[in-house]
Amino acid sequence: MRSEWVVQIQGQVISRLPGAENPELFTGMLELSASDLVVLNPSLTPPFEVSENTDVDDNTRLKYRFIDLRRPRMQELLRLRHKVTHMMWDFLTEKNFTHVETPILLKSTPEGARDYVVPSRIHPGNFYALPQSPQQLKQLLMVSGVERYFQIARCFRDEDLRADRQPEHTQLDFEMSFVHQNDVMEIVEDLYTKIVNEIVPDSTISTPFAKLTYAEAIERFGTDKPDLRFGMELTTITQIASRSGAQVFSATESTGGVVRGFVAPGCSNYGRRQTDGLTDFAKSSGAKGLVFISLDENAESVEVLEEHHIKSPLKKFLSVQSVKEIAVEMKAVPGDLILIVAGTEKLVNTVLSNLRNELARQLKLIDPKQFAFAWVYDFPLFEWDEDLNQYQPAHHVFSSPKQEHLKYIETDPGKVLADLFDLVCNGMEMGSGSIRIHDRDVQEQVFSVIGYSSDEITERFGQLLTAFTYGAPPHGGMGLGLDRFVATLAGESAIREVIAFPKTQTATDPLFEAPSTIENEQLDELHLRVVMPKT
């Protein structure tokens, strides 16, 4: 017999002989004394060994996924996913939620990404779309009198290729009538705390979850997905830096840019190789460069710094007094390394946020057993799109403006904040939710701001707007990514590890060789023809 053969053995279970025991195995103290053996199915030699230490590329793993899934770790991950979804079902059922399945074949509506479309044979020239989320459907359920809905929903998004994105994903989708923002948050907080404590009992989770406004998250961390497991918060020093005499700083302020940075604690001993590495990383995120100021650990304090205590490529352009002011403003101490980026606000925030996360990994500041959940709320309802020269929804078009901002929708859309909130954990978005618009007039105003004509509004969203005129209750809810949550619980960096049959980073399936062409007869039935792009 060889590895992976399927056999039927009859015999007697006995203790292993002294010296033959293996306490590392579950059956290491026992063995089977066989009296009969039948080979039910032999196996070809697998393309890779079915073990935890197998070094094999991802494409081969996915091509032979039925073998890859035999590994104990993969079996463990499948069972973990099952347990998490089972806990979600039980919890929400106890909270009087009703599970409702919503259609997969639906109408194409704009929800942020491209739709996967399905041609109709019965209605030539017409197409269904696979849902990016059950957004309108769950709102219609609220209008229908289903006060508490949930679903483990399949969602499909034809997005541009990015690392660790899947064209289809699963989310815990739920909606509630007659609720405020805190009611939705409370449900999620109780559920996720329960799951984390049971699945990873030796972990650390802080409750209640931290809460930050969107503006606060950007100001302190440069991102709306902050990792709160470590410090190194950002500081704006535009005015102080522009007075320093360094041309790079004064030029930035004069063009409307910002100068921001953070302190790397105890890193003043970083040498050229390390600072060059950080500079290269900053440039890979879009920065033109990275300014660093090293404060000698032998200095008594930053208030009494002397020139020989300071190391920086800009040292000849920075007075000692300027460095003192920068250090005091950024709460640096002797022995620290100050990292500074100048440029447009959006670019600076992106660079520093990425650099902060990278440095935390290098300095081993991240506790892998800590789950640092946070709510980020009060997002802008709209954001300006330079390419389209008009406003676009910051998240989606169904989020309700804050009541006190309704007056700005038509006069100053950029000022409008929404009852919109994200759940983040360890620097990753876990899900997004909002209180929804339930008033037809307000919904039509929002559509108008993003450039939809009356005819387009009726064509794309008529079913929802009509429902709003028949007594729609206030409602809100969330969509929470199941794949990412399970991967985080399991300590896996890639969500494909917790999906039975995932796609590659190029949205292909090596096992089924999908996507694929179809027969001409099928194309004819669908009244379609293929026009290949010009190379």
Summary of the structure (lengths in Angstrom):
residues: 535
radius of gyration: 28.4
end to end distance: 52.4
largest distance: 89.4
contacts: 1575
relative contact order: 0.13
helix: 35%
strand: 24%
